[in-house]
Amino acid sequence: MAITRFAVLLAILLVLSVGSIHVFTDVLPWKTTMKYSSSILSETTTKQYRSHGVQIGNQDTVETETHTWNVSTGFIGSRGQTSALKTEVIFLSDVNSTYQGDIITLRLHARDDNGRRRYLGGDLWRAAIYNTTSRFGSMGKVIDHDNGTYTVHFYAGFSGQVVVQIMLVLQREAIKHQKLFLLPMEFRGYWNGTFRHDDITENSICFTQREGHWNDMCEYPHPRALGNTVFLCRPPKSLGCNTLIGISATRSGNNKLSSNFTHQFEKPDAPRVIKGFNDRLLIQSGVKSGINTYSVPRCESDLLEPLVTGYWLGMRWYSLVCQNREWNHAKEVQKCLQDKDVYFIGDSTTRQWYQQMLDIAGYPINATDDNWRKRVNTIPGDYNVSGEDAYDMIVTDLKNNINFTFHHHALSLHRFVPISRFPYSIDVLDELTAPKCNYVIVISLWAHFDSWTTDSYTERLSMIAIGIQRLRERCPNTVIAIKGSHERNDMLNYWIHYDMNRIMKDVFRGHGVFFIDIWDMNFAFVAAHQGTMTIHMPMTLIKEEVYMFLSHACLK
């Protein structure tokens, strides 16, 4: 598909630009085409306040001078939570004249089970357009106007018939409960600490704590890594605190929802697809008049976020964030990374990246969905493999002098975590002191932190951001990317992982890193290929994610 058919979708952050579009048209040769209507450009994000569904006429319902309260308008009514079955869908775009490259816009008017308008925002929606035959899929941008109305923008990156799917993922009340009551709650996850000295082995309960007080605990503070959060263990029966050798995760803790809210995270309440509107749309080929040309930027650091991140067509991801490309020639990748130390710091989803990177770089390991977890013991040719297991390993390309290192972060939720092999990410960064400073780094911390409080999780990321600043002072040309989160088919943690993505963006914004937002990319893949979200997505998808990383790392 010609690149001139791709679009940045109202350029950058249309939602924040009322009546205008700010774009860069003269800097880069990578032009795209898009069309927009005056109705989209004039859309206001001004909050509208209502009288809770009660129509106020011209009568003096409230007489401000005499402070008289007119009770004659009182009535018996019921107000429920947002219902996907009652919510209205209104197309603002001309559905009979939609062309490839168009912006497709619709409006949601949320209603409750009684059909009554909702005048509060905060519901979490997911919107997709897809065609499974051509394996096209793209996610829409949902804008919450905080008044019960939501605007959805899609990019028509494909010509043909598409399905428009709008899903109410979680209601406002469910999210509010998690945000205000569950997430601030500590002790939602525990570890079983193993203490050993000579032939004596003892166990005790361990946990993290930031607020409150404690008495007579084994303390393992690490302010550079955790800030004010402290890792604690109950003292073992006879051994000292310094004999801790490993921890094993257990999910038992204060991680349960109130019984009044459990149903909001389960079917049929969540998630639920909106029915009762024309969800088939024909996107025509060709381009109408009135086209504006925009530039998709190169994959630089600290990019502003476009309205839609991109779309799948076949097995390729076409990014509207930046100029991603395929990296099919191993020698080109090796040339880009020659004399570099490439670090992957994170969890098992980052381990997938590590294995896929080795494959893309031409090393004969044949990474698949079945073997990516396995440790690479040997690689035929001029390669050296070191490290004790798959969670802490180094592959060295002796010919091109490239070191590929993977470190799993500390305090993970594995069955057993040896303290010596699961370092804190900040310690890995602070130990990067090679004179040549040829570092390329990707960091991703999210999948093991859904039981952490928002403050502790944010603080841990902030400590890494400070560590990045220290590294940049030593090595100004270090390339750093942050990989975002994705949903893992777990409704209880859906919004938590969704919000983690926002927190990562906020913490690392302005630090000169390249943020790789894979949330929509993963959902669009599932829509296009009729798959299922899971913690470890298919390696065909992971390859496109790594292509995004290389499109940044190999800019120079």
N, C-alpha and C positions, 0 to 999 in steps of 0.2 A: 504494500500500500504506500503510495507516495506520501512523503512527510508533509507535503503541503496540505494534506487533509486533516492533520492533527490540530488540536487547539488547546490553548491554555485555559479556555473556558472563562471568559470574562476577565482574562489576564490574571491579576493577582488580587486575591481577597476581595472579590466583588461585594461580598457581604458587608465589607467595611467602607465601600465606596458608593455613596448615594448620588446617582445622577452623573457619574463619570467613571472612566476606566483608566487606571494607570498602568502603562505597559512600556516595554522597551522594544522599539521597532528598528532601531538603526545600529545597535551594537553587534548583534549576532546574525550570521547568515542563515541560521536554522529557523526558517519562517514557517508559520502555521496559519491555517485559515479558520475563522469562526464567524458565526453570525449571531446577532442579538437583536431583540426588539426593544422599542422604547418602553414597553411595559416592564421589562426586566430592569432596565437602567433606572427607571423612576421609582422602583420599589423602595419603600421606606422600611427601616428597621425600628422606627419609633414604637415604643411600647404603647399599647392601647389599654386603657383601664375601663372596666365595665362595672355595672352595679350587680354583680353576681347573677346575671341572667334576668334581672327584673327590669322590665321596660319602664323608663322614666319619661313621662310625657311633659306637657307644658304646665301641668298643674303644680302648685306650690307644695311639693311633697315635703320640703323642709323650708320653713320660713326662718331665715337666718336672723332677722331682726328680733323676732319674738321667741326664737328658740323653741318653736312648737313642733312636736314630733307627731306627724300625721300617720296614725296606725291604720287608716282606712285601706291602705294598699297591701296590708298583710295577707298572706295566703299560706296554705299547706302545700309543701313541696318536698321533693327528695333530690339530693345531689349525689351522684355516684362518681366512680373513677372512670378514667378514659376507656372507652370501648372501641376496639378495632371494628366491630360489627356495625357500629353506628356512625363512626367518623366519616366525614365527607371528603371526597377527592375531587378537586376542580382543576382541570387543565387550563393554564394561562397561555400556553403556546397553541398555535394552530395545528391540531392533530391531523388535519387533512392536507397539510402542506409542510411536512417535516422532511428535511434533507440531511444527508450526511454532513457532519460539521456543525449542525444546529445545536443550540442550547434548548433543551426541553425543560419546561418549567411547570410545576403544578403546586397547588396549595392544599394543605390539609386543614380542615376545621374539626378539631377534636370535639367529640360528644361522649356523654356518659351512657350507661345502659338504658336510661330513660329517654335518650335522644336529646338531652339538654346540652346546650353549648358549654364547653369548658373554657374558663377564662384565666386559667393558670397554665403555664408551660411546665417544662421539666420532664415530660415523657421522653423516653429514648426510642427513636424510630430507626429502622434500617431500610434503605431503598436501593433497589437494583433494577437494571435492565439487562436482558440477556437473550441469546439465541443459542440453544444447545447444539443445533445441527452444525452451525458454523463456529461453535465454541467461542462466541462473543459474550463478554460480560463486563459490566462497569457499575460502580456504585455511585449513587447520587449523594449530593451534599444536602444535608437536612439543616435548615436554619430555624432555630427556635426563637419566636418573637415574644416569648414570655407572656402571652395572652391567650393561649389555647389554639393559636394558628401557627402553622409551620410551612415554610417554603422549601421545595425540593428542586434542585437543579441537576439535570443529567447532561451528559455529552453524547451526542449521536455519532459514535465512532465507527458505525457499521451501517451498510445499506441492506434493507430487508426487513422482515417482520421481527419485532422483539416483544418480549413479555415485560410488562412493567409490574414490579412487585414491591408493595409497601408493607412493612411489617412493624407492628407494635412490639418491641422487644421487652421493655419494662415500663411499668407505669411510674409516674412521679412519686407516688407514696412508697413504692418499693425501694427506689433509689435513695429517697430521703432517709428511710430507715437505715440503710447500709451506711450512708454518708455520716449521719449524725449519731448513730448508736453503735453499729457494729465496728466500723473502721477505727474509731478512737479507742476501742476496747483492747487492752493488752492481754497477754496470756491466751491468745487464740491458737497458739502452736507451741509444741514442746519438742525437746530432744531428749533422748536417753543417753546420758554421758557415760563413757567407759573409762575407768581409771585403772591403771595397771602399774605394778612395781614388782619386779622379780616374778614370783609365781602367784602373786595375789592379784585378783581382778575384782573390782567392785563397780557398781552402777548407781547412778542417781539422776534425778530429773534436772534438766537445764532449760533455760528460756532467755528471752531478751526482755529488758525492761527499761523504760525511759522516764516514766512518771512515778511518783509515790516514793515509798521507802522500803527497805528490807533489813533483815537482821541475820547476821552470821551466815552469809552466803560466800561461796567461792566466786570471786569477781575476776573477770577477764576483760578489763576496759581496753578499748583501742580508739581513742578520740579521733585520730586521723582517718579512721575507716568508718566509725559508727557515730561520731559526734557525741551527743549526750546519752545515746542508747548504750546499755552495758549488757554483755553476755554473762549470765549468772548460772551457777549450778549449786544445788544443795550439796553440802559437804558429804563425801563418801564416809562409810562407817569408820574406817581406820586410816585410809591413805590420805596423803596431802593433796591440796588443790593442784599442785604442779605435776601430778601424775596423770592428768587427763590426756588420753591418746586419740580419742575419736568420739563422734556423736552419731546417733541414729535418730532419724526424724520420726515423730508420731504426730498425727493430725488431731489427737484428742486435746481438747481445750475449749475455751469459751468462744467457739466458732459457730454457734448455732443461732439461727434466726428465731425471733419471737414467733410463737405458734400463730399469732394473728397475721403474720406476714408471709409465712411459708408458701401458701397457695399462690402468691403473686409471682413466684419463681418457678411455678410448675404449670404444665398443661392442664386445662385449656387456657389459663390466664396468660401464660408467657411461654414462648412467643406466639403471636397470632397475626396472620396475614389478613389485610383488609380485602374484603370481597365486595361485590356489588357495583363495580365500576368497569368501564371498558379498559381492560388491562392488556389489550393487543394494540400495537402501534406499528404502522408501516413507515419505515425510514427510506426515503427515495434517494437514489444515486444522483450525482451531479451537484452543482452549486448554483444557487440563485444569485441575483445581483445584490449589492449592498454588503459586500464582504470586507472585513477588516483583517489585515495580516498582522500577526504577532510573533514574537520570538520566544520559543521555549529555551530557557537558559541552559548553559552548561551545568554539569553536576558539581557546582561549587559549594563551599561551606555556607551555613547560615542562610539558606534560601528561604524566601517567603513562600507561604503555602498557597497553591492554586485552589480553585474551587473544587475541582475534581482531579484526583491523582493520576488517572490513566484508565486503560482498559486492556482486557485480554482479547486476542483474536488468534484462534488456534492455540499454539503452545507458546506464543510470544506475548510479553507484557510491553505495551506501548505507554511509556510514562509521559505525563503532561507536567511533571515536576521538573524534569531536566532531561537532557539528551542521553538517555541510556542507550546502550548498543550491545550487540552480541559480541562475545569474546570466544570465537570458535577456533582461533589459531594459538596453540600452546606456546609457540615461540614468541608471539607478540606479548603474551602474558609474562613469560619468563624475562623478556627484555625490559618490560615495565618494572618488574620486581627485582631485577638483578641487584645484588649487593644490599638487599633490604632485609630487615628483621620484621616479619609479619606476625602480629599477635592477635589471637582470638581469645577474648576474655568474656566469659559469660556462663551460660547453662547448656543443656543438651541441644537446644535449638541453635545455639552458636556452634556446637560440635557438628551439627549437620552442615553448617557453612564451611567449617574447617575441612571436612571430608570432601565437600563439593569443590572447594577451592583447589585442593590437591589434584582432583580429577581434571578441572578446567586447565590447570597449569601443565597438564600433560604427563603427570606421573601415573604409571599403570596400576591403579588401585580399583577402578571400576566401581565407583560409589553408587549404591542402589538403596532402595527403601529397606532392604533386608539386612544390609551389612554395614551401614554407616556408623553404627555404634561400636563395631569391632575395632580393636587396636590394630594398627598397621604394624606388623612385626618387621617385615623386610620389604624393600622395593627394589626390583631388579634395576641395575644400572648404577650410576654415580650418586647414590643417595645414602644417607645415614639416618637411622631411626633410633631415638632414645626416649627415655621416660618410662615410668613404672606401669602405667595403665592408660586406658583411653581418655581419662580425665586430666591427664597431665603428661603431654607428650610433645616431642619436637621432631620434625622431619627436615633434614638439611639437604638441599640441592647443592652438591659439592661443585658441580661444573659452573653454575651461575651464582654461587655464593648467596643462596636465599635460605633463610631459616623460617620455618612455619611452626609457630608455637601455640598450643592450646592450653589454657588454664581455666578450670572450672572455679567459680567464685566460692568463697567460704560460706558457712552456715546454710548449706543447701538441704533439701528434703530427701536425701538418699537414705537407703537402708543403713549404710555405714559410711561415715565421712572421716577418713584419716586426717587429722589436723595438719600433718606435715605436707600433704599433697593437695590441699584445698586452700590456697592462700587468699588473703584479702586482696581485692582488685587494686586497692590503693598501694599496697606493698609492691605489687608487680610493676605498677607505673613508676613508683619512686626508685626502683632498682634499675631502671633503664638509663644507664649512664655511659653507653658505648661512645667513644670519641667521634665516630662518624655520624652518629645520630640519624641513621637511615631507618626510621621506624614508620611502619604502617600498622594501624591498630583499629580493631572493631571491638566495641564493648556493648553488651546487652545483659541487663539485669532486670528480670520481671517475673518469670514463671514460678520462682520459689518464694515470692514475697507477698502473696495474697493474704497471708495471716499476719503480716506486719501492720502496725498502725501507719496512717498516712504520714504522720510526723517522722517516725523512724525511717520509713522508706525514703521520704524526701531528703532527709538528712544524710542518709547513706549515699544517695546520688550526688548531693551537694559536696560531700567530701571528695568524691571522684572528680567532680568539676574543678575543685581546688587543686587536686592532684594533676589534672590536665594543664592547669595554668603553670604549675611548677615545672612540669615536663616541657612545656613550650618555652619557658625561660632558659632551660638547658639546651633544648633542641627545637628551635623556632619552626623548622620545616616539617615537623612530624605530621603525618596524615592520620586523622582520627575520625571514625564514623561511629554513630550510635544507632543500633538496630532497635526498632520499637517493638511493641507487644502485638500479639494477635489473640483472638478468642480461641478457646480450647474445648468447645462443646460442653460448657459447664455454666448453666444459668446462674447459679449462686455466686459465681465469680465473674460473670460477664461484665458488669459495670465496673468492678474493681480493676480488671485488666484494661478495660476501655479508658478508665481514668488514669491508670499508670502511663498510658501512652501520652496523655496530656501533661502529666507531671514531668516525664522525661523531656518533652519538648520545652517546657518552661524552665527547667533546671539548666539545660545545656544550651539554650538560646543565647547567642552572643559570645560563645566560647570558641568560635572558629571550627566547629565540628560539622560534619555532614550527617544530618538526621535522615535515616532511611525508614520512612513510615510505611509499614507493611500491612496495616489493619485492613484498609480497603482492598489492597492488592490480593490478600488472602480470601476475603469474602467474594470478590469478583471472580476469582479462580473457581471457587465452589459453585457459584451461579452458572458460570460458563460450562463447567464440566460435570455439573450435577454430583458434586462430591460432598464430603462431610468435613466440617471443621474438627480438627484434632490438634493436640499439642505438637505433634511432629508431622508436619505437612509433607506431601510428596516431593521427592527430590527434583522432579521436573519444575516445580514451583521454586524450590530453593535455588536452583541454578539461575533463574531470572533475578532473584534477590541478590545473589552474588554478582551478577552482571551489573546491577545498580552500584554496588560497592566498587567494582573495578572501574566503572565509568567515572567515579570520583577519584579513586586512588591513582589512576593512570592519566589524569588530565595533563600532566607535564611530561 
